Amino acid sequence: MRAILNSLLIGVTVWCAPFDIEGFIKKGALVGVVADYQELGRAAASIVDRHQKGETLGAIQVIWSSSPTRVVNRATSQVLGVSVPHALNAKYVD
């Protein structure tokens, strides 16, 4: 069971990172983390602005989402018999 969960989690965090993770969850993945796209857009604009003003890209710190949403596929968790702790404050999708 642990190997199955690890493969699902790795698939979400590595393979789907550049794509719509919430859509991937709806297709059967167990869990994922969805960033706030407006926040990421502002961060990207800030990086471009700083670079255009002469700062090298290597000197600009990587910015992470400060408020990601945890998404859990309810049907997949039921099939696998996995319960997600309420402390994660996850959003459930069917």
N, CA, C and O atoms as CSV, one atom per row, in Angstrom:
chain,resi,resn,atom,element,x,y,z
A,1,MET,N,N,0.829,-1.193,0.000
A,1,MET,CA,C,0.000,0.000,0.000
A,1,MET,C,C,0.870,1.252,0.000
A,1,MET,O,O,0.576,2.208,-0.718
A,2,ARG,N,N,1.942,1.257,0.802
A,2,ARG,CA,C,2.813,2.428,0.866
A,2,ARG,C,C,3.438,2.716,-0.502
A,2,ARG,O,O,3.568,3.880,-0.882
A,3,ALA,N,N,3.827,1.672,-1.249
A,3,ALA,CA,C,4.426,1.855,-2.575
A,3,ALA,C,C,3.423,2.484,-3.535
A,3,ALA,O,O,3.781,3.341,-4.343
A,4,ILE,N,N,2.171,2.056,-3.443
A,4,ILE,CA,C,1.137,2.631,-4.314
A,4,ILE,C,C,0.949,4.107,-3.988
A,4,ILE,O,O,0.886,4.933,-4.898
A,5,LEU,N,N,0.858,4.452,-2.708
A,5,LEU,CA,C,0.680,5.847,-2.316
A,5,LEU,C,C,1.870,6.690,-2.740
A,5,LEU,O,O,1.699,7.803,-3.238
A,6,ASN,N,N,3.086,6.163,-2.544
A,6,ASN,CA,C,4.273,6.913,-2.953
A,6,ASN,C,C,4.276,7.180,-4.442
A,6,ASN,O,O,4.634,8.278,-4.870
A,7,SER,N,N,3.880,6.186,-5.254
A,7,SER,CA,C,3.872,6.394,-6.703
A,7,SER,C,C,2.828,7.432,-7.093
A,7,SER,O,O,3.055,8.228,-8.004
A,8,LEU,N,N,1.687,7.430,-6.410
A,8,LEU,CA,C,0.667,8.441,-6.698
A,8,LEU,C,C,1.158,9.834,-6.327
A,8,LEU,O,O,0.975,10.784,-7.087
A,9,LEU,N,N,1.780,9.954,-5.162
A,9,LEU,CA,C,2.262,11.264,-4.720
A,9,LEU,C,C,3.375,11.767,-5.623
A,9,LEU,O,O,3.401,12.948,-5.968
A,10,ILE,N,N,4.300,10.889,-6.012
A,10,ILE,CA,C,5.385,11.299,-6.904
A,10,ILE,C,C,4.817,11.738,-8.243
A,10,ILE,O,O,5.279,12.721,-8.822
A,11,GLY,N,N,3.820,11.019,-8.740
A,11,GLY,CA,C,3.206,11.397,-10.013
A,11,GLY,C,C,2.597,12.780,-9.967
A,11,GLY,O,O,2.672,13.523,-10.945
A,12,VAL,N,N,2.003,13.134,-8.859
A,12,VAL,CA,C,1.379,14.447,-8.734
A,12,VAL,C,C,2.433,15.536,-8.633
A,12,VAL,O,O,2.336,16.561,-9.308
A,13,THR,N,N,3.437,15.322,-7.798
A,13,THR,CA,C,4.368,16.404,-7.547
A,13,THR,C,C,5.406,16.575,-8.647
A,13,THR,O,O,5.883,17.688,-8.868
A,14,VAL,N,N,5.769,15.499,-9.344
A,14,VAL,CA,C,6.805,15.618,-10.362
A,14,VAL,C,C,6.213,15.720,-11.756
A,14,VAL,O,O,6.484,16.683,-12.474
A,15,TRP,N,N,5.409,14.741,-12.149
A,15,TRP,CA,C,4.920,14.697,-13.519
A,15,TRP,C,C,3.941,15.823,-13.819
A,15,TRP,O,O,3.955,16.372,-14.921
A,16,CYS,N,N,3.104,16.170,-12.874
A,16,CYS,CA,C,2.043,17.138,-13.151
A,16,CYS,C,C,2.352,18.554,-12.731
A,16,CYS,O,O,1.528,19.444,-12.939
A,17,ALA,N,N,3.496,18.793,-12.154
A,17,ALA,CA,C,3.788,20.121,-11.632
A,17,ALA,C,C,3.488,21.247,-12.613
A,17,ALA,O,O,2.908,22.248,-12.192
A,18,PRO,N,N,3.850,21.149,-13.914
A,18,PRO,CA,C,3.585,22.283,-14.798
A,18,PRO,C,C,2.165,22.326,-15.353
A,18,PRO,O,O,1.835,23.237,-16.113
A,19,PHE,N,N,1.325,21.373,-14.996
A,19,PHE,CA,C,-0.001,21.292,-15.583
A,19,PHE,C,C,-1.081,21.606,-14.558
A,19,PHE,O,O,-0.790,22.018,-13.435
A,20,ASP,N,N,-2.326,21.406,-14.958
A,20,ASP,CA,C,-3.475,21.641,-14.092
A,20,ASP,C,C,-3.616,20.477,-13.115
A,20,ASP,O,O,-4.204,19.452,-13.459
A,21,ILE,N,N,-3.091,20.620,-11.922
A,21,ILE,CA,C,-3.089,19.513,-10.962
A,21,ILE,C,C,-4.496,19.180,-10.504
A,21,ILE,O,O,-4.821,18.010,-10.301
A,22,GLU,N,N,-5.336,20.193,-10.339
A,22,GLU,CA,C,-6.696,19.901,-9.898
A,22,GLU,C,C,-7.403,19.012,-10.926
A,22,GLU,O,O,-8.156,18.115,-10.548
A,23,GLY,N,N,-7.171,19.250,-12.212
A,23,GLY,CA,C,-7.727,18.385,-13.253
A,23,GLY,C,C,-7.176,16.982,-13.169
A,23,GLY,O,O,-7.899,16.008,-13.379
A,24,PHE,N,N,-5.882,16.875,-12.859
A,24,PHE,CA,C,-5.240,15.574,-12.708
A,24,PHE,C,C,-5.847,14.816,-11.529
A,24,PHE,O,O,-6.038,13.602,-11.606
A,25,ILE,N,N,-6.147,15.512,-10.456
A,25,ILE,CA,C,-6.777,14.894,-9.286
A,25,ILE,C,C,-8.154,14.367,-9.678
A,25,ILE,O,O,-8.530,13.262,-9.288
A,26,LYS,N,N,-8.897,15.145,-10.441
A,26,LYS,CA,C,-10.237,14.719,-10.853
A,26,LYS,C,C,-10.179,13.468,-11.720
A,26,LYS,O,O,-11.163,12.731,-11.792
A,27,LYS,N,N,-9.060,13.211,-12.377
A,27,LYS,CA,C,-8.913,12.019,-13.219
A,27,LYS,C,C,-8.446,10.800,-12.433
A,27,LYS,O,O,-8.286,9.728,-13.016
A,28,GLY,N,N,-8.222,10.931,-11.113
A,28,GLY,CA,C,-7.940,9.766,-10.312
A,28,GLY,C,C,-6.734,9.829,-9.394
A,28,GLY,O,O,-6.590,8.963,-8.531
A,29,ALA,N,N,-5.859,10.819,-9.544
A,29,ALA,CA,C,-4.713,10.921,-8.631
A,29,ALA,C,C,-5.237,11.160,-7.221
A,29,ALA,O,O,-6.297,11.761,-7.042
A,30,LEU,N,N,-4.508,10.698,-6.237
A,30,LEU,CA,C,-4.984,10.785,-4.857
A,30,LEU,C,C,-4.917,12.195,-4.286
A,30,LEU,O,O,-5.902,12.685,-3.734
A,31,VAL,N,N,-3.770,12.853,-4.409
A,31,VAL,CA,C,-3.590,14.140,-3.739
A,31,VAL,C,C,-2.672,15.040,-4.556
A,31,VAL,O,O,-1.827,14.559,-5.311
A,32,GLY,N,N,-2.845,16.330,-4.401
A,32,GLY,CA,C,-1.982,17.291,-5.073
A,32,GLY,C,C,-2.007,18.620,-4.353
A,32,GLY,O,O,-2.811,18.837,-3.446
A,33,VAL,N,N,-1.123,19.504,-4.764
A,33,VAL,CA,C,-1.053,20.838,-4.186
A,33,VAL,C,C,-1.209,21.834,-5.335
A,33,VAL,O,O,-0.465,21.785,-6.315
A,34,VAL,N,N,-2.169,22.726,-5.207
A,34,VAL,CA,C,-2.466,23.690,-6.261
A,34,VAL,C,C,-2.058,25.077,-5.789
A,34,VAL,O,O,-2.478,25.533,-4.726
A,35,ALA,N,N,-1.242,25.734,-6.583
A,35,ALA,CA,C,-0.789,27.084,-6.242
A,35,ALA,C,C,-1.851,28.114,-6.616
A,35,ALA,O,O,-2.722,27.848,-7.443
A,36,ASP,N,N,-1.772,29.268,-6.012
A,36,ASP,CA,C,-2.631,30.398,-6.349
A,36,ASP,C,C,-2.051,31.029,-7.608
A,36,ASP,O,O,-0.991,31.652,-7.557
A,37,TYR,N,N,-2.737,30.872,-8.737
A,37,TYR,CA,C,-2.197,31.312,-10.024
A,37,TYR,C,C,-2.026,32.830,-10.108
A,37,TYR,O,O,-1.127,33.304,-10.803
A,38,GLN,N,N,-2.862,33.595,-9.419
A,38,GLN,CA,C,-2.687,35.051,-9.402
A,38,GLN,C,C,-1.396,35.417,-8.676
A,38,GLN,O,O,-0.656,36.296,-9.116
A,39,GLU,N,N,-1.135,34.744,-7.572
A,39,GLU,CA,C,0.086,34.993,-6.814
A,39,GLU,C,C,1.315,34.643,-7.668
A,39,GLU,O,O,2.293,35.391,-7.691
A,40,LEU,N,N,1.257,33.508,-8.363
A,40,LEU,CA,C,2.381,33.115,-9.213
A,40,LEU,C,C,2.572,34.082,-10.381
A,40,LEU,O,O,3.702,34.350,-10.789
A,41,GLY,N,N,1.476,34.600,-10.912
A,41,GLY,CA,C,1.562,35.574,-11.997
A,41,GLY,C,C,2.243,36.861,-11.556
A,41,GLY,O,O,3.071,37.418,-12.278
A,42,ARG,N,N,1.884,37.329,-10.358
A,42,ARG,CA,C,2.533,38.529,-9.823
A,42,ARG,C,C,4.020,38.288,-9.584
A,42,ARG,O,O,4.844,39.166,-9.839
A,43,ALA,N,N,4.361,37.092,-9.091
A,43,ALA,CA,C,5.766,36.758,-8.843
A,43,ALA,C,C,6.541,36.716,-10.158
A,43,ALA,O,O,7.664,37.216,-10.229
A,44,ALA,N,N,5.955,36.126,-11.195
A,44,ALA,CA,C,6.616,36.066,-12.494
A,44,ALA,C,C,6.822,37.470,-13.068
A,44,ALA,O,O,7.880,37.771,-13.620
A,45,ALA,N,N,5.811,38.320,-12.935
A,45,ALA,CA,C,5.934,39.694,-13.426
A,45,ALA,C,C,7.032,40.443,-12.685
A,45,ALA,O,O,7.759,41.235,-13.285
A,46,SER,N,N,7.155,40.197,-11.392
A,46,SER,CA,C,8.196,40.836,-10.597
A,46,SER,C,C,9.580,40.398,-11.057
A,46,SER,O,O,10.500,41.211,-11.140
A,47,ILE,N,N,9.724,39.112,-11.357
A,47,ILE,CA,C,11.012,38.601,-11.841
A,47,ILE,C,C,11.379,39.231,-13.175
A,47,ILE,O,O,12.519,39.650,-13.373
A,48,VAL,N,N,10.424,39.299,-14.087
A,48,VAL,CA,C,10.676,39.909,-15.399
A,48,VAL,C,C,11.041,41.373,-15.238
A,48,VAL,O,O,11.982,41.851,-15.872
A,49,ASP,N,N,10.309,42.090,-14.398
A,49,ASP,CA,C,10.577,43.513,-14.170
A,49,ASP,C,C,11.984,43.725,-13.613
A,49,ASP,O,O,12.719,44.590,-14.090
A,50,ARG,N,N,12.351,42.951,-12.623
A,50,ARG,CA,C,13.680,43.094,-12.020
A,50,ARG,C,C,14.781,42.755,-13.022
A,50,ARG,O,O,15.828,43.403,-13.045
A,51,HIS,N,N,14.541,41.735,-13.851
A,51,HIS,CA,C,15.531,41.352,-14.859
A,51,HIS,C,C,15.685,42.444,-15.921
A,51,HIS,O,O,16.797,42.755,-16.348
A,52,GLN,N,N,14.567,43.013,-16.335
A,52,GLN,CA,C,14.624,44.087,-17.339
A,52,GLN,C,C,15.304,45.337,-16.793
A,52,GLN,O,O,15.826,46.147,-17.558
A,53,LYS,N,N,15.299,45.492,-15.480
A,53,LYS,CA,C,15.980,46.638,-14.868
A,53,LYS,C,C,17.462,46.367,-14.631
A,53,LYS,O,O,18.168,47.201,-14.063
A,54,GLY,N,N,17.935,45.188,-15.073
A,54,GLY,CA,C,19.361,44.915,-15.029
A,54,GLY,C,C,19.819,43.859,-14.045
A,54,GLY,O,O,20.992,43.485,-14.053
A,55,GLU,N,N,18.936,43.369,-13.202
A,55,GLU,CA,C,19.335,42.344,-12.238
A,55,GLU,C,C,19.479,41.002,-12.961
A,55,GLU,O,O,18.639,40.642,-13.787
A,56,THR,N,N,20.534,40.274,-12.649
A,56,THR,CA,C,20.718,38.977,-13.312
A,56,THR,C,C,19.727,37.966,-12.746
A,56,THR,O,O,19.346,38.037,-11.578
A,57,LEU,N,N,19.317,37.026,-13.593
A,57,LEU,CA,C,18.344,36.023,-13.153
A,57,LEU,C,C,18.888,35.186,-12.007
A,57,LEU,O,O,18.130,34.782,-11.125
A,58,GLY,N,N,20.191,34.918,-12.007
A,58,GLY,CA,C,20.789,34.141,-10.935
A,58,GLY,C,C,20.730,34.828,-9.584
A,58,GLY,O,O,20.825,34.171,-8.547
A,59,ALA,N,N,20.576,36.141,-9.585
A,59,ALA,CA,C,20.535,36.894,-8.331
A,59,ALA,C,C,19.114,37.041,-7.782
A,59,ALA,O,O,18.925,37.496,-6.654
A,60,ILE,N,N,18.123,36.655,-8.578
A,60,ILE,CA,C,16.723,36.794,-8.150
A,60,ILE,C,C,16.302,35.508,-7.445
A,60,ILE,O,O,16.433,34.414,-7.993
A,61,GLN,N,N,15.802,35.654,-6.238
A,61,GLN,CA,C,15.399,34.513,-5.424
A,61,GLN,C,C,14.170,33.831,-6.018
A,61,GLN,O,O,13.270,34.489,-6.539
A,62,VAL,N,N,14.146,32.505,-5.932
A,62,VAL,CA,C,12.983,31.735,-6.367
A,62,VAL,C,C,11.840,32.009,-5.407
A,62,VAL,O,O,12.036,32.023,-4.192
A,63,ILE,N,N,10.639,32.228,-5.950
A,63,ILE,CA,C,9.476,32.551,-5.129
A,63,ILE,C,C,8.516,31.371,-5.154
A,63,ILE,O,O,8.164,30.874,-6.224
A,64,TRP,N,N,8.093,30.924,-3.976
A,64,TRP,CA,C,7.153,29.816,-3.848
A,64,TRP,C,C,5.790,30.354,-3.441
A,64,TRP,O,O,5.691,31.431,-2.854
A,65,SER,N,N,4.765,29.620,-3.747
A,65,SER,CA,C,3.420,29.998,-3.337
A,65,SER,C,C,3.325,29.975,-1.817
A,65,SER,O,O,3.722,29.000,-1.179
A,66,SER,N,N,2.808,31.035,-1.249
A,66,SER,CA,C,2.696,31.117,0.209
A,66,SER,C,C,1.389,30.516,0.724
A,66,SER,O,O,1.233,30.297,1.926
A,67,SER,N,N,0.454,30.252,-0.185
A,67,SER,CA,C,-0.836,29.712,0.272
A,67,SER,C,C,-1.364,28.646,-0.697
A,67,SER,O,O,-2.407,28.841,-1.320
A,68,PRO,N,N,-0.653,27.524,-0.827
A,68,PRO,CA,C,-1.136,26.478,-1.732
A,68,PRO,C,C,-2.373,25.790,-1.169
A,68,PRO,O,O,-2.579,25.754,0.044
A,69,THR,N,N,-3.192,25.243,-2.065
A,69,THR,CA,C,-4.384,24.504,-1.675
A,69,THR,C,C,-4.113,23.020,-1.847
A,69,THR,O,O,-3.658,22.585,-2.906
A,70,ARG,N,N,-4.388,22.248,-0.817
A,70,ARG,CA,C,-4.247,20.800,-0.912
A,70,ARG,C,C,-5.548,20.233,-1.465
A,70,ARG,O,O,-6.629,20.555,-0.972
A,71,VAL,N,N,-5.443,19.385,-2.492
A,71,VAL,CA,C,-6.622,18.817,-3.135
A,71,VAL,C,C,-6.550,17.294,-3.030
A,71,VAL,O,O,-5.514,16.694,-3.317
A,72,VAL,N,N,-7.660,16.672,-2.614
A,72,VAL,CA,C,-7.723,15.221,-2.438
A,72,VAL,C,C,-8.889,14.674,-3.258
A,72,VAL,O,O,-9.984,15.236,-3.252
A,73,ASN,N,N,-8.640,13.568,-3.965
A,73,ASN,CA,C,-9.696,12.892,-4.704
A,73,ASN,C,C,-10.405,11.947,-3.735
A,73,ASN,O,O,-9.838,10.945,-3.299
A,74,ARG,N,N,-11.641,12.277,-3.409
A,74,ARG,CA,C,-12.413,11.508,-2.426
A,74,ARG,C,C,-12.623,10.059,-2.890
A,74,ARG,O,O,-12.474,9.130,-2.096
A,75,ALA,N,N,-12.966,9.862,-4.159
A,75,ALA,CA,C,-13.227,8.513,-4.669
A,75,ALA,C,C,-11.970,7.651,-4.611
A,75,ALA,O,O,-12.040,6.489,-4.208
A,76,THR,N,N,-10.821,8.200,-5.007
A,76,THR,CA,C,-9.573,7.439,-4.963
A,76,THR,C,C,-9.204,7.090,-3.528
A,76,THR,O,O,-8.756,5.975,-3.258
A,77,SER,N,N,-9.388,8.033,-2.604
A,77,SER,CA,C,-9.048,7.747,-1.207
A,77,SER,C,C,-9.942,6.649,-0.656
A,77,SER,O,O,-9.489,5.836,0.150
A,78,GLN,N,N,-11.214,6.606,-1.077
A,78,GLN,CA,C,-12.114,5.558,-0.607
A,78,GLN,C,C,-11.731,4.203,-1.196
A,78,GLN,O,O,-11.764,3.194,-0.490
A,79,VAL,N,N,-11.371,4.165,-2.477
A,79,VAL,CA,C,-10.966,2.910,-3.117
A,79,VAL,C,C,-9.716,2.348,-2.453
A,79,VAL,O,O,-9.615,1.141,-2.234
A,80,LEU,N,N,-8.756,3.227,-2.130
A,80,LEU,CA,C,-7.507,2.788,-1.507
A,80,LEU,C,C,-7.640,2.566,0.001
A,80,LEU,O,O,-6.740,2.012,0.632
A,81,GLY,N,N,-8.758,2.998,0.571
A,81,GLY,CA,C,-8.946,2.869,2.006
A,81,GLY,C,C,-8.055,3.801,2.803
A,81,GLY,O,O,-7.620,3.474,3.908
A,82,VAL,N,N,-7.786,4.975,2.228
A,82,VAL,CA,C,-6.887,5.946,2.848
A,82,VAL,C,C,-7.704,7.107,3.383
A,82,VAL,O,O,-8.577,7.634,2.694
A,83,SER,N,N,-7.419,7.501,4.613
A,83,SER,CA,C,-8.074,8.696,5.138
A,83,SER,C,C,-7.035,9.811,5.235
A,83,SER,O,O,-5.896,9.583,5.641
A,84,VAL,N,N,-7.440,10.995,4.862
A,84,VAL,CA,C,-6.558,12.157,4.901
A,84,VAL,C,C,-6.850,12.931,6.181
A,84,VAL,O,O,-8.003,13.276,6.442
A,85,PRO,N,N,-5.829,13.207,6.981
A,85,PRO,CA,C,-6.059,13.929,8.244
A,85,PRO,C,C,-6.721,15.285,8.015
A,85,PRO,O,O,-6.361,16.016,7.092
A,86,HIS,N,N,-7.682,15.606,8.858
A,86,HIS,CA,C,-8.389,16.886,8.737
A,86,HIS,C,C,-7.456,18.070,8.958
A,86,HIS,O,O,-7.742,19.179,8.506
A,87,ALA,N,N,-6.355,17.844,9.640
A,87,ALA,CA,C,-5.407,18.925,9.919
A,87,ALA,C,C,-4.794,19.483,8.627
A,87,ALA,O,O,-4.256,20.590,8.633
A,88,LEU,N,N,-4.867,18.741,7.538
A,88,LEU,CA,C,-4.326,19.231,6.264
A,88,LEU,C,C,-5.205,20.298,5.622
A,88,LEU,O,O,-4.769,20.997,4.708
A,89,ASN,N,N,-6.449,20.425,6.100
A,89,ASN,CA,C,-7.392,21.389,5.520
A,89,ASN,C,C,-7.469,21.249,4.014
A,89,ASN,O,O,-7.366,22.234,3.283
A,90,ALA,N,N,-7.653,20.009,3.548
A,90,ALA,CA,C,-7.679,19.722,2.121
A,90,ALA,C,C,-9.060,19.998,1.518
A,90,ALA,O,O,-10.088,19.896,2.186
A,91,LYS,N,N,-9.041,20.347,0.245
A,91,LYS,CA,C,-10.263,20.511,-0.535
A,91,LYS,C,C,-10.509,19.174,-1.226
A,91,LYS,O,O,-9.611,18.639,-1.876
A,92,TYR,N,N,-11.703,18.638,-1.091
A,92,TYR,CA,C,-12.021,17.348,-1.698
A,92,TYR,C,C,-12.731,17.542,-3.036
A,92,TYR,O,O,-13.600,18.403,-3.173
A,93,VAL,N,N,-12.348,16.733,-4.013
A,93,VAL,CA,C,-13.032,16.717,-5.308
A,93,VAL,C,C,-13.479,15.287,-5.573
A,93,VAL,O,O,-12.880,14.335,-5.074
A,94,ASP,N,N,-14.545,15.148,-6.367
A,94,ASP,CA,C,-15.066,13.816,-6.701
A,94,ASP,C,C,-14.783,13.479,-8.134
A,94,ASP,O,O,-15.146,12.398,-8.597
